């Protein structure tokens, strides 16, 4: 059954956060489209929700549970996840771990996991002192060549240290301080392990070069990143010191997109917190919000990002955005949040979804994120 019993976790949508869609950036006022009117009309016609096979509606035959049962396998296919799984049937991911370093209240070690032949994803593992079992946090990063170092608080210089501190970016350190066994993996295509733009065909962009190479093989960059998270979960959830009932995934920007798609596809993730990434895929005037490497060819024929996020119900979902984030529209964040809230209401557990706005830009908001996570998982405050 998709319906869930209400719990004592009463985290609601912030007052006034949901509302009609519009194009607004860093505030609530409308902005003028940069596209000619005929282009806007054309895009509105081809992106019309009536073309989306799995857009959620209250009268879907069989209700929310059947909608998820139908949509999830279709989503796996369109992001290329099934194709990736098929090409790796004979592959067993291998993990190599380095020696642990005592950091005081926790230990930290470097590891790699070979999620596909010739694909080795580096990660940091931060483990609390003690026996466990501990709740698990998997924390993919966004566009940052040293992103897993940033997440794990492994600083390269003073400027890097300040950037981490100012954006609350060391979420693995924050997680281990709250009793989580935290894994900070490199995100494929967003770090040094992607397909580089060696021939300068993509304006020097590794992430776009990587995405194009994926598409040629019937894959997507999102699908590969979800596959990597799936392999990490396979390994981590076999550990004796991990509590399989409490699994958090959290990421900012591109890491937030990985979080949404991974949690939609993998029901072992019990709490998902996408940061500065949840909105609509495309605005009413055709503006695309996310980096090209996050796009899935044909996805709007199936549903919007809020439909994908609806597959996370009845598990916990917190969408965090920055009011001054120039990459996303506040009005469209509100619209998308309202659509997800409707799915959670239909699933019988509206209190398990929340959408909140921080007062700054494109960063993490620990003061907004961790209270939700702590209540959802029962993890210890620092």
NUMIRO-205871 format. One record per atom (N, C-alpha, C, O, CB): z, y, x. Coordinates in steps of 0.1 Angstrom, whole numbers, plus 2048, in hexadecimal, padded with zeros to 3 digits. Atoms other than C-alpha are relative to their C-alpha. Glycine has a CB too. Example, Ala and Ser with C-alpha at 12.3 -4.5 7.8 and 13.67 -1.06 7.14 Angstrom:
BEGIN
8007F4809;84E7D387B;80080C809;80780C813;80C8007F6;8007F57F7;8477F5889;80880B7F8;8098167FD;7F2805804;
//
This chain:
BEGIN
8007F4809;800800800;80080C809;80780D813;80C8007F6;8007F37F8;7F882380D;80B8097FC;810810804;7F38077FD;7F57F8804;8138337F8;80C7FD808;80F7F280B;8027FF7F1;7F48027F8;83383980C;80C8067F9;80A8107F2;7FE80580E;7F47FA805;856840802;80480D807;80280E813;80C7F6800;7FC7F37F9;863863808;80C7FD809;8157F5805;80380B7F5;7F58017F7;87A866825;80880D801;8058167F9;7FB7FC80E;7F97F47FE;893880830;7F980A809;7FE81580B;80E7FD806;8087F77F8;87988F846;7F980A7F8;7EE8077F2;7F67F980A;8067F6809;8718AF833;7FA80B808;800816809;80B8057F6;8087F67F9;8578C1847;7F48047F7;7EC7FC7F5;7FC7FB80E;80B7FC80A;8408D5830;7F780A806;7F980F811;8078077F4;80A7F67FB;8228EB834;80780E7FF;80F8117F6;7F48017F6;7FB7F3800;82C90E83E;7FB8087F4;7F08077EF;7FD80780D;8047F880C;82C927821;7F4808803;7F380F80D;80C8097FC;80C7F87FF;80A93681C;7F67FB80A;7EC80280D;80480E804;8098057F6;7F9920836;7F37FA7FA;7E97FA801;8077F5808;80C805806;7E091181E;7FA80A7F7;8008127F1;8037F37F8;8077F6808;7C692580D;7F17FE801;7EC7F4807;80380E805;80F802800;7A092A809;7FA80280D;800808816;7FA80A7F6;8077FF7F3;788926825;7F980D802;7F48137F8;7F67F4802;8087F47FC;778943837;7FE7FF80F;8037F6816;80780D7FC;8018007F2;76E94C85A;80980B806;806817804;7F1803804;7F77F67FB;78B95D86B;8067FA80E;8097EF80F;80C8027F6;7FC8047F3;79695C890;80B808805;80A815806;7F480080A;7F47F97FB;7B896589D;8068087F5;80E8127F8;7FC80980B;7FB7F880B;7C197287A;7FA7FB7F3;7F37F17F3;7FF80F802;80580480E;7B9970855;7F48077FB;7EF8047F1;80B8027F7;80C7F8805;79D989853;7F37F9802;7F27F280C;80080E806;80D8067FE;77997E84F;7F880680B;7FA81280E;7F88017F3;8097FB7F6;76098286B;7F27FE7FC;7EF7F47F4;8037F980D;80E800803;73B988868;7F97F4807;7FB7F3813;7F980D802;80780B7F9;72596A86F;7F680580A;7F080F807;7F97F77F5;80A7FD7F6;70F96B88D;7F37F97FE;7E97FC805;8057FC80E;80C807803;6F595587D;7F88087F5;7FF80F7ED;8037F27FA;8087FA80A;6D8964868;8037F97F2;8067ED7F2;7F1800803;7FD80580D;6DD95F842;7F97F37FD;7FF7EA7F7;7FD80A7F6;80780C803;6C194583F;8067F4807;8067E9802;7F2801803;7FA80B7F9;6D293085A;80D7FC7FA;80F7F07F9;80280580F;7F4803807;6F3932849;7FE7F87F4;8057EE7F1;80880D7FD;80380780D;6E4927828;7FB7F1803;7FF7E87FC;7F58077F8;80580D7FD;6D290A839;80C7F7805;80D7EB801;7F680180C;7F58087FB;6F28FE84B;8097FC7F5;80E7F17F4;80880880B;7F880380C;70690182B;7FB7F57F8;8027EC7F2;80380C7F8;80780A808;6ED8EB81A;8017F2807;8057E9800;7F18037FE;80080D7F9;6EC8CF834;80E7FB803;8107EF804;7F880180D;7F28047FD;7128D083A;8087FF7F3;8147FC7F3;80680A809;7F980080D;71A8D0815;8087F37FF;8037E8801;7F68017F4;7F780C801;7388B880E;7FA7F67F7;7FE7EA7F8;80D8057FB;80580A809;7248A77F3;7F97F5807;7F67EA802;7F78077F5;80880A7F8;71189580E;80A7F7808;8067ED80D;7F780780B;7F68087F9;73288781D;8047F47F9;80B7F57EE;80C809804;7FD80D807;736863813;80E7FE7FE;8127F97F4;7FA7F5808;7F2803801;75B86181A;80980D7FF;81580C803;8047F880C;7F87F5802;767884812;80B7FB7F5;8087F57EC;7F980D7FB;7F5805809;78987E801;7FF8077F3;7FD8137F2;80E802807;7FF7FA80D;78B8837DC;80A7F87F8;80C7EC7FA;7F28007F8;7F5806807;7A787C7C4;7FC7F47F7;8037EB7F5;80780A7F7;80580B809;7918657AE;7F87F5808;7F07EE802;7F78067F5;80780A7F8;78584F7CB;8037F27FA;80F7EF7F9;80380180F;7FD80D806;78282C7BD;8097F8808;8077F5814;7F37F87FE;7F68077F8;7A08187C7;80B808806;81580380B;7FA7F880A;7F67F77FB;7B48377D1;80080280F;7F77FD816;80D7FB7FC;8007FD7F2;7BE8437F4;8007F3809;7F97F4814;80D807803;80080C7F7;7C4820802;7F27FA801;7EE7F680C;80A7F57FA;80D8057FF;7A18147F9;7F780A808;7EE80680F;7FA7FE7F2;8077F67F9;793835806;8017FE80F;7F87FE817;80480E7FC;7FE8037F2;7A382E828;7FA7F3804;7F47F280F;80F800803;80680D7FC;79880A828;7F1801802;7EB7FA80A;8047F67F5;80F7FE7FF;774815823;7FC80980B;7F2807812;7FA8057F3;8047F67F6;77483383A;8037FD80E;7FB800817;80780D7FC;7FD8027F2;786827859;7F67F8807;7F27FC812;80E7F9800;80A8087F8;76D80C863;7F3808801;7EC80780C;7FD7F37F9;80B7F87FF;75182585C;80280A80B;7F880D813;7FC8077F3;7FD7F77F5;76283E873;7FF7FA80D;7F97FF817;80E8077FD;8018077F4;76682588E;7F27FE805;7EE7FF810;8077F27FF;80E8037FD;74181D88C;7F980D805;7F180D80E;7F97FA7F5;8077F47FD;73584188C;80480780D;7FC80E814;80180A7F5;7FB7FB7F3;74A84B8AB;7FC7F780B;7FF7FA817;80E803800;8048097F6;73C82D8BD;80A7F7805;8087EF80F;7FB80780C;7F58087FB;75D81B8C0;7FD7F17FF;8017EA808;80D8047F8;80480E801;7507FA8B3;7F67FC80B;7F77F1810;7FA7FD7F2;80A8047F6;7337FB8CB;8077FF80E;8047F6816;7F580B801;7F88017F4;74B8028E8;8087F3801;8087ED80B;80A80C801;7F880D800;7617E58DE;7F77F4802;7FB7EB809;8077FF7F2;80980B7FE;7437CE8DC;7FB7FF80E;7FA7F3813;7F48027F7;8058017F2;7377D78FF;80B7FD809;8097FA815;7FA80D804;7F58037F7;75A7D090C;8077F37FC;8137F1800;80A80C800;7F980D804;7617AE8FC;8047F880B;80E7F180A;7F67F97F7;7FC8097F5;76279D91D;80980780B;80C802815;7F37FB807;7F87F97F7;7777B892E;80E8017FC;8128037F1;7FA80F801;7F27FF802;79C7B7932;80580C808;80580C814;8087F3804;7FB7F47F8;7AB7DA93B;80B7FC80A;8147F4807;80580A7F6;7F78027F5;7BE7D995B;80880D803;802817805;7F97FA80D;7F77F57FD;7DC7EF963;8057FF80E;80A7F4811;80B8027F5;7F97FF7F3;7E87F9986;80A80B800;8078167FC;7F580180B;7F57F7800;80980A98A;80480380E;8067FA817;80B7FC7F8;7FA7FD7F4;81681D9A8;80F7FF800;8147FC7F6;7FB80E804;7F18007FF;83A81F9B4;80680B7F8;8018167F8;80580080E;7FA7F6808;85183299D;80880A809;80D807814;80B7FA7F6;7F97F67F9;8608539A9;80B8057F7;8098087EB;7F780C804;7F47FB807;88385E99E;7FF80F7FF;800816809;80D7FB806;8007F2802;88188098E;80D8067FB;80E8127F9;7F58037F5;7F37FC805;8A5881983;8047F97F4;80A7EF7F4;80180F7FE;7FD80780D;8A887995E;7F67F67FC;7F77EF7F2;80280B7F6;80B809803;88886595F;7F97FC80D;7FA802817;7F68057F5;8098047F5;870853976;7F28037FC;7EE8037F0;8027F1804;80E7FD802;84B85B97A;7F87F880A;7FB7F7816;7FD80F802;8098087F7;82F845987;7F28037FC;7EF8077F1;8047F17FF;80E7FE803;80A84898A;7FA7F27FE;7FD7E8804;7F980680C;80780C803;7F482D97B;7F18027FD;7ED80D7FB;8077F87F4;80E7FF805;7D0825972;7FE7F47F7;8047E97F8;7F67FF80C;80480B809;7C1810956;7F17FF800;7EA8097FD;8068027F2;80E802800;79E801958;7FC7FD7F1;7FD7F17EE;7FB7F680A;80380380E;794805933;7F37FA7FE;7F17F37F4;80180D7F9;80D807800;7707FA93A;7FD7FD80E;803803817;7F58097F9;8048027F3;75F7EC958;7FC80D807;7F3814802;7F57F6801;8047F47F8;75D808973;80680D7FA;8038187FF;7F1801801;7FA7F4805;77182095D;80F7FF801;8167F77FB;7FD8027F0;7F28017FD;79482696A;80680E7FC;803818802;8037FD810;7F97F4806;7AA83F957;80E801807;8167F9805;8027FF7F1;7F37FE7FA;7C784D96C;80A8057F6;80680C7EC;7FF80A80C;7F57FB809;7E885495B;80D801807;80F7FB812;8017F77F3;7F27FF7FC;80C85E961;8087F97F5;8067FB7E9;80480F802;7F6806809;82884A952;80E805803;81280480F;8007F0801;7F37FA7FE;84985B94D;80A7F87F7;8087F67EB;80180F7FC;7F7809807;866844944;80E805801;81380880C;7FF7F2806;7F27FC7FF;88984D93A;8097F6807;8047EA809;8068027F1;7F78097FA;8A683E94C;8067F77F5;8097FC7EA;80B807808;7FA80980A;8B582093A;7F77F47FD;7EC7F3803;8038087F4;80780D803;8AA7FF92B;7F58027F5;7EB7FB7F6;80A7F67FB;80A7FF80B;89880B90B;8047F67F5;80F7F07F6;7F27FD805;80E7FB801;8858038F6;80080F7FC;8088147F5;7F87F87F7;8027F2802;8788268F5;7F48037F7;7EB7FB7F7;7FE80880D;80C7FC808;8618378DC;7F580480B;7F8808816;80280C7F6;80B7FE7F7;83E83B8EC;7F980D7FC;7F78107F1;7F67F47FF;8087F5801;82B85B8F1;7F37FF808;7F57FE815;80880E803;80D8007F9;80685B8FB;7FA80E7FE;7F88127F3;7F67F57FB;8037F2800;7FA87E904;7F3804807;7F3808812;80C807806;80D7FC7FA;7D588490A;7FF80F801;8038177F8;7F57FA7F7;8027F17FD;7CB8A6918;7F28057FB;7EA7FD7F8;80380380E;80C7FA804;7AF8BE910;7F880380D;7F97FC817;80280C7F8;8097FC7F5;7958CF927;80980580C;80D81080C;7F680B7FC;7F87FD7F4;7A78CF949;7FE7F480A;8027E9807;8108017FC;80380B7F6;79C8BC968;80D7FA806;80C7EE80B;7F880680B;7F38067FC;7C18B6971;8097FF7F5;8158017F6;80680980C;7F880080C;7CD8B394E;80B7F77FF;8167FA7FA;7F77FE7F4;7F480A801;7E2894951;80B80480A;816801807;7FB7F2804;7F67FA7F8;7F48A596E;80780B7F9;81480C7F9;7FA80580D;7FA7F6808;7FA8C3958;8097FB7F5;8157FF7F4;7F58097F9;7F880680A;8078AD93C;80D7FA805;8177FB7FF;7F87F57F9;7F48077FA;81F89B953;808809809;81280580F;7FB7F5809;7F87F67F8;82B8BB964;7FF7FF80F;808803816;80E7FF7FC;8038027F2;81C8B2985;7F880C805;7EC80D803;7F87F2804;8067F37FD;8158D5993;7F97FF80D;7FD7F8816;80B80B800;8087FF7F4;7FB8DD9AD;80380C808;80280C814;7F17FF7FC;7FC7F47F9;8059009B5;8088097F6;80A8057EB;7F3808805;7F87F7809;81891E9A7;7F98047F4;7FF8067E9;80580C808;8087FC80B;7FC929991;8007F57F5;8007F87E9;7F2804804;80080C809;7FA906982;80E7FF7F9;80E7FC7ED;7FD7F3807;7F2801805;82090697D;80280A7F5;8078077EA;80B80180B;7FE7F580A;81F92796A;7F77FD7F4;7FC7FF7E9;7FC80D806;80880380C;80291C954;8067F57F7;8067F67EB;7F27FB805;7F980B808;8158FC94A;80C8067F8;80D8037ED;8057F580A;7F47FA806;835910943;7FC8097F4;8028097EA;80880780A;8047F680A;82392B92F;7FA7FA7F4;7FB8007E9;7F780A806;80780680B;810913919;8087F47FB;8037ED7F2;7F37FC803;7F980C805;82B8F8914;7F97F3802;7F97EA7FA;8048017F2;80A80A7FE;8128E0923;8057F3806;7FE7E9806;7F5805809;7FA80C7FA;8298C7934;8067F77F6;8127F37F6;80A80380B;7FA80780C;82D8B3914;8057F2804;80E7ED7FC;7F67FF7F5;7FA80D7FC;833892926;80E802805;8177F9803;7F77F980B;7F27FD7FB;8528A1937;8088037F4;8147FF7F3;80080C80A;7F87FD80C;85D8AF915;8037F37F8;80D7F17F3;7F88097F7;7FE80D807;85888C906;80A7F7806;8137F2800;7F27F97FF;7F68097FA;86B879920;80E8057FF;8187FE7FF;7FC7FE80F;7F37FA801;88789291D;8067FD7F2;8127FF7F0;7FF80F802;7FB80480E;8898878F8;8007F17FE;8017ED7F3;7F68077F6;7FE80E801;88B863900;7F37F77FF;7F47EB7FD;8087FD7F5;80C808801;8668598FF;7FC7FB80D;7FE801818;7F58097FA;8088047F4;854844918;7F28077FE;7EB8047F4;7FF7F0801;80C7F7802;83785C91D;7F57FC80A;7F77FA816;80580F803;80C8037F9;814855929;7F780B7FF;7F380F7F4;7F97F27FC;8097F4800;7FE872934;7F37FB807;7F27FC813;80680C808;80C8057FB;7DB864938;7F680B802;7F68157FB;7FA7F57F7;80B7F87FF;7BC875945;7F77FE7F4;7F57F27EF;7F87FE80D;80980180B;7A487C928;7F17FF805;7ED80880C;80180B7F6;80D8037FB;78286D92F;7F680B7FD;7F580F7F1;7FA7F37FC;80A7F5802;767888933;80680E801;7FE818802;7F97FE7F3;7F97F37FF;7818A4934;80780180D;80D80C80F;8098017F4;7FA8007F3;78E89B956;7F57FC80A;7E97FB807;80D7F8801;80A8037F5;77E890977;7F97F27FE;7F07EF806;80880080D;80580E802;77686D969;7F48007F6;7F07F57F2;80B7F77FB;80C800809;759878952;7F37FE808;7F37FC814;80080D7F8;80D8007FA;734877959;7FC80E804;7FA8177FB;7F57FA7F6;8027F27FC;72E89696E;7F18057FE;7E87FD7FC;80380280F;80D7FA802;7118AE969;7F980180E;7F680C812;80180E7F9;8058007F2;7028A398A;7F2806802;7EF80B80C;7FF7F2805;80D7FB7FF;6DF8AF982;7FF80E7F9;7F48137F7;7F67F77F9;7FF7F3806;6EA8D0972;7F78027F4;7F080C7F3;7FC80A80B;80880080C;6DA8C9951;8098067F4;8038097EA;7FB7F37FC;7F77FC80A;6F98D493D;80980C804;81480D800;8097F47FB;7FA7F47FC;7028F594D;80D7FD808;817805807;8038097F4;7F58037F8;71A8E4964;80C7FA7F8;8177F87FE;80580B807;7F5804809;72F8D6947;8017F0801;7F87E97FC;7FE8047F2;7FE80E800;73D8B394E;8027FA7F2;7FD7EF7EF;80C7FD809;7FD80580D;74A8AF92B;7F37FE7F7;7F27F47F0;80A8087F8;80C801808;7288B691B;7F77F5806;7F07ED7FF;7F880D800;80880B7FA;7168A0935;8057F27FC;7FD7EA7F9;80080280F;7FA80D804;72E88492D;7FC7FD7F2;7F97F17EF;80F801802;80380280E;729888908;7F17FC7FD;7EF7F37F5;80380C7F8;80E803801;70388790B;7FD7F2804;7F67EA7FE;7F780A807;80280E7FB;704867920;8067F67F6;8007EB7F4;8067FF80D;7FA80980A;71B858905;7F67FE7F5;7F47F37F0;80D8067FB;80880180C;7038608E9;7F37F8803;7EE7F17FA;7FC80E7FC;80C8087FD;6E58508FB;8037F17FF;7FA7E97FC;7FC80380E;7FC80E801;6F982F8FA;8067FD7F2;80B7F27F1;80A7FD80B;7FA80380E;7038328D5;80F801800;8157FC7F7;7FC7F27FC;7F27FD800;72583E8DE;80380F7FE;7F98167FC;8067FC80E;7FC7F27FF;73885F8DC;80B80180A;8127F880D;8048057F2;7F57FE7F7;75086F8F4;80D7FE7F9;8177F87FF;7FF80E806;7F4803808;76A86E8D8;8037F1800;80E7ED801;7FF8077F2;7FF80F801;7648498D4;8067FA80D;80F7F180C;7F37FA7FC;7FB8067F3;76A8428F9;80E804802;8167FD807;7F780680C;7F27FC7FE;7898578F9;80A7F87F7;8157F57FB;80180F7FE;7F8808809;7978458DB;8017F2806;80C7EC805;7FA7FF7F2;80080D7FA;78E8248EC;80B80080C;8137F680D;7F27FB806;7F68007F5;7A282E90B;80E8017FB;8177FA800;7FD80D809;7F3800805;7C08378F6;8047F37FA;8107EF7FB;80180B7F5;7FD80D805;7BD8168E4;8047F680B;80E7EE809;7F37FB7F9;7FC8097F5;7BE803905;80D804806;8157FB809;7F580180B;7F37FC7FB;7DC817911;80B7FC7F6;8157F77FB;801810801;7F6805809;7EE80F8F1;8027F1800;80D7EC800;7FC8047F1;7FF80F7FF;7E57EA8F4;80A7FC80C;8127F380A;7F27FA803;7F78037F5;7F67EA916;80E8057FE;8187FD801;7FA80680D;7F37FA801;81380190F;8097F87F5;8157F77F7;7FF80E7FC;7F880680A;81D7EF8EF;8047F2803;80B7EC7FB;7F88017F3;7FB80D7FC;8217CE901;80C801809;8127F780C;7F47F9808;7F47FE7F7;83C7DD917;80D7FD7F8;80E8017ED;80080E806;7F3803806;85F7D1910;80880D7FD;81280D7F5;8087F6808;7F77F4801;86D7F5913;7FA80A7F6;7FE8157F6;80180680E;8067F7809;8578038F8;8037FC7F1;8027F07EE;7F0801802;7FD80280E;8608068D3;7F28017F8;7ED80D7F7;80B80A7FA;80D801807;8407FC8C0;7FF8087F3;7F580B7EE;7FB7F27FF;7FF7F980D;84C80D8A0;7FF80F801;7FD8167F7;80C7FC7F9;8007F17FE;84C8308AF;7F680480B;7FA803817;80F805803;80B7FD7F7;82C83B8BF;7FA80D7FD;7F480F7F2;7F57F57FF;8057F2801;82385F8C4;7F3802808;7F27FD813;80B80A804;80B7FB7F8;80186D8CE;7FF80F7FD;8008147F2;7F37F97FC;8007F2801;7FF8928D5;7F680680B;7F7801816;80E806802;8097F97F6;7E48A88E6;7FC80D7FB;7FC8107F0;7F47F7802;8057F3803;7D88CB8E8;7F1801802;7EC7FB80B;80880B809;80F7FD7FF;7B48D78E3;7F97F37FF;7FA7EC7F5;7FD80780D;80880D800;79D8BA8EC;8097F47FF;8067EA7F9;7F87FF80C;7F780B802;7BC8A48EF;8057FF7F2;8097F47ED;80C803809;7FD80180E;7C48AD8CB;7F57F97F8;7F87F27EF;80280E7FB;80B807807;7A28A18C0;8017F1803;7FF7E97FA;7F2806805;7FE80F7FD;7A88808D2;80C7FB7F7;80B7F07F2;8047FE80F;7F4804808;7CA87F8C0;7FC7FD7F1;8007F37EB;80B80B800;80480180E;7BA88489D;7F87F37FE;7FB7EB7F6;7F880C7FB;80880B802;79F86A8A2;8077F3804;8057E97FD;7F3801809;7F980C7FC;7B58518B4;80A7FB7F5;80A7EF7F2;80780280D;7F680480B;7D0852899;7F97FC7F3;7FE7F47EC;80980C7FD;80780480C;7B685087E;7FB7F1801;7FA7EA7F7;7F48097FE;80580D7FD;7A883088E;80A7F5803;8087E9800;7F680080B;7F68097FB;7C782089C;80D8027F9;81580C7FC;802801810;7F47FE809;7E481B883;80D7FD808;8177FE802;7FF7F77F4;7F48027F8;7FC81289F;80780E804;81380E807;7FD7F880D;7FB7F27FD;8008388A5;8088047F3;8028067E9;7F580A804;7F87FD80B;81D84288E;80280F7FE;8058137F2;80D7F9801;7FF7F2801;81E867895;7F5806808;7F3803814;80E805805;80B7FA7F9;80087D89E;80380F800;8068157F5;7F37FD7FA;7FE7F27FF;8038A18AA;7F4807807;7F5808814;80D804807;80B7F97F9;7E18B28B1;80480F801;8088157F7;7F37FE7F8;7FC7F27FD;7E78D58C0;7F3808803;7EB80480B;80A80180B;80C7F67FE;7CD8F28BE;7F37F9800;7EA7FB809;80280780E;80C808801;7B28DA8B3;7FD7FD7F1;7F17FB7EE;8017F3808;80380480D;7B68D388E;7FB80C7F8;8028167F7;80D7FA7F9;8077F6809;79F8E8877;7F57F97F9;7F67ED7F6;7FB80C809;80D806804;77D8E2868;7F77FD80C;7F9804816;7F98087F5;80A8017F6;7618D587D;7F680B801;7F280F80C;7F97F37FF;80A7F6800;74A8F0872;80480A7F5;8098067EA;7F27FB7FD;7FD7F580A;750912860;7F68017F5;7EB7FB7F6;80280D807;80A7FF80B;73F91C840;7F3806805;7E88047FF;8068097F6;80C7F97FB;726931854;7F97F780B;7EF7FC811;80380E806;8078087F6;71E91486C;80680080E;8027F9817;7F2802801;7F98007F3;73591D889;8077F3803;80F7EE7FB;80A80C801;7F980C7FC;7408FE89B;80C803809;80B80B813;7F67F7808;7F37FC7F9;7649008A7;8027F980D;8087FF816;80B7FD7F6;7FC8087F5;7678E48C0;7F57FF80B;7E9802808;8047F27FC;8098027F5;7578DE8E2;7F67F57FC;7F97EB7F5;8077FC80D;80A80A803;7368CA8E0;8047F2803;8007E97FC;7F3803807;7FD80D7FC;7468AD8F1;8097F97F5;80C7ED7F6;80780080D;7F880680B;75D8A88D2;7F97FD7F4;7FF7F77EA;80B80A7FD;80880280C;7418A68B9;7FB7F17FF;7F87EB809;7F580A7FF;80480E803;7378858A9;7F38027F8;7F38077ED;80A7F87F8;80C7FF807;71288389F;8017FA7F2;8057EE7F1;7F47FA808;80080580E;70F87F879;80D7FF7F9;80E7FA7EE;7FB7F2800;7F3802806;734882872;8018077F2;8098027EA;80B806809;7FF7F980D;72F89B855;7FA7F87F5;7FC7FC7E9;7FA80E801;80580980A;71C880843;80B7F77FB;8097F07F1;7F47F8805;7F5808804;73D86E841;80C8087FB;8128047F1;8057F780C;7F57F7804;75888983F;80380A80A;7FD80A815;80C7F77FE;7FC7F67F7;7678A784F;80D7FC808;8127F1806;80380D7F8;7F48047F8;7848A8868;80C7FE7F8;8147F57FB;80280B80B;7F4802809;79D8AB84C;7FF7F27F9;80A7EC7F6;80180B7F6;80180E805;79088A83E;8047F680A;80B7EC807;7F17FD7FB;7FC8087F5;79387A860;810800801;8167F5802;7FA80480D;7F17FF7FF;7B7887862;8077F97F4;8127F47F6;80480F800;7FA80780B;7BE87983F;8027F1802;80A7EB7FB;7F78027F4;7FE80E7FD;7BA85684D;80D7FD807;8117F2808;7F47FB809;7F38027FA;7DB85C85F;80B7FD7F6;8157F77F9;80380C809;7F680380B;7EE85B83E;8027F17FE;7F87EA7FE;7FC8087F3;7F37F8803;80984F837;80880280D;81480580C;8087F87F7;7F97FE7F4;81285285C;802810802;7FB8177FB;7F97FA80C;7FC7F17FE;820874869;7F5807807;7EF802811;80D801807;80A7F77FA;808890871;80480E800;8078147F5;7F27FE7F9;7FD7F17FF;80F8B387E;7F5807807;7F2803812;80E802808;80A7F87FA;7F38CB884;80580D804;80B8157FC;7F48027F5;7FA7F47FA;7FD8E789B;7F4809805;7EB80480C;80A7FD80B;80A7F77FB;7E79068A1;80680D804;811810800;7F58027F5;7FC7F37FC;7EA9288B1;7FA80B7F8;7ED80B7F6;7FE80280F;8057F5809;7E694789B;7F6808808;7ED80E802;80B8087FB;8087F87F7;7D69598B9;7F57F8807;7EF7FD811;808808809;80A8087FA;7C093C8C3;7F28047FC;7EE8037F0;8027F17FD;80D7FB803;79D94B8C5;7F57F57FD;7EA7F87F9;7FB80980B;80A80B802;78C9298C3;8007FB7F1;7F67F57ED;8047F4809;7FF80680D;79792189F;80280B7F6;8088167F9;80A7F67FF;7FE7F780C;79793387D;80D7FD7F9;80F7F17F5;7F47FF7F7;7F3803808;7B993786D;7FD7FC7F2;8047F37ED;80880D801;80380480E;7A993684B;7FB7F27FF;7FF7EB7F5;7F680A7FB;80580E801;797916852;80B7F6804;80A7EA7FF;7F47FE809;7F48087FE;7B7907861;8077FE7F3;80C7F37F0;80980680B;7F980180D;7C790F840;7F97F77F6;7FF7EF7EF;80280E7FA;80880880A;7AB90082C;8017F1804;8037E97FB;7F1805800;80080E7FC;7AA8E0841;80E7FA7FE;80F7EE7FA;7FC7FF80F;7F2805802;7D08DD83F;8027FD7F1;8097F37EE;80A80A805;7FE80280F;7CF8E0819;7F97F37FC;7FE7EC7F3;7FA80B7F8;80880C803;7B58C4818;8087F3804;8097E97FD;7F2800806;7F880B7FB;7CB8AD82D;80D7FE7F7;8117F37F4;80480280F;7F4801809;7EA8B6818;7FD7F97F3;8057F27EE;80580E7FE;80480680D;7D78AB7F9;7FF7F1802;8037E97F9;7F38057FB;80080E7FD;7D1889809;80E7FA801;8107EF7FC;7F87FD80D;7F38057FF;7F5885812;8088007F3;8107F77F0;80880980A;7FA80180D;80088E7EF;7FB7F47F8;8027ED7F1;7FC80D7F8;80680C807;7E88747E1;8067F3805;8077E97FE;7F1800801;7FA80C7FA;7F785B7F9;80F7FF7FD;8157F4800;7FE80080F;7F2801804;81A8637EC;80A80480A;816801809;8037F27FB;7F67FC7F5;82987180C;7FC80E805;7F980F811;8007F680B;8047F27FB;82289780E;80880580B;80480D813;8008097F4;7F77FB7F6;84089C824;7FD7FB80E;803800818;80E7FC7FD;8038057F3;830889840;7F4807807;7F0804812;7FB7F17FF;80A7F87FA;8158A3846;80580F801;80B8137F7;7F38007F9;7FD7F27FF;81B8C7853;7F6807808;7F0800811;80E802805;8097F87F9;8058E2860;80780D804;80C8147FA;7F38037F9;7F87F47FC;8158FF874;7F880880A;7EF803811;80D7FC807;8077F67F7;80991E887;80A80680A;81480B806;7F980B7F8;7F97F97F6;81792A8A8;7FB80E800;7F18127FB;8007F980D;8037F27FF;81794F8B0;7F780480B;7F481080D;80C808800;8087FD7F5;80294C8CF;7F27FA7FF;7ED7F87F4;8077FC80D;80E805800;7E093D8DA;7FF7F1802;8067E97FB;7F980780A;80480D7FE;7D291D8E7;8097F8809;8067F7815;7F17FF805;7F68067F8;7F090A8F3;8097F77F8;8067F57EC;80980B806;7F6808807;80C8F28EA;80B8097FA;80D8147FF;8067F5809;7F57F9807;8298FD8D3;80C7F77FF;80E7F27F4;7FC8067F2;7F580A800;8478E78DD;80A8037F5;80F7FA7EF;80780080D;7F67FD80A;85E8FA8C5;7FC7FC7F2;8057FA7EA;80480F801;80580480D;8488F18A8;7FE7F17FF;7FF7EB7F4;7F38077FD;80480E800;83E8CE8B2;80B7F6801;80C7EC7F9;7F77FD80C;7F680B7FD;85D8BC8BE;80A7FE7F4;80E7F37F2;80880480C;7F780280C;8738C289F;7FA7F67F6;8007ED7F1;80380C7F9;807809809;8588B088A;8007F2806;8037E87FF;7F28057FE;80180D7F9;8548948A4;80E7F9800;80F7ED7FD;7FB80180E;7F28067FF;87A88F8A8;8047FB7F2;80A7F07F2;80A80B804;7FC80580D;87F88C882;7F87F37FD;7FD7EA7F6;7FE80A7F6;80980B803;86187487F;8037F4807;8027E9802;7F2804802;7FE80C7F8;86B85D89B;80F7FD802;8127F2807;7FA80280E;7F28027FD;89186189D;80380180F;80D7FD814;8047F37FB;7FE7FE7F2;88D86A8C2;80B80A803;80E8127FA;7F3805807;7F57F87FD;8A987B8D4;7FC80E804;7F280F80C;8097FA80B;8037F37FB;8A88A18D9;80480080F;80C7F8814;80880B7F8;7FC8007F2;8AA8AB8FE;80E804803;81280580E;7F6809807;
//
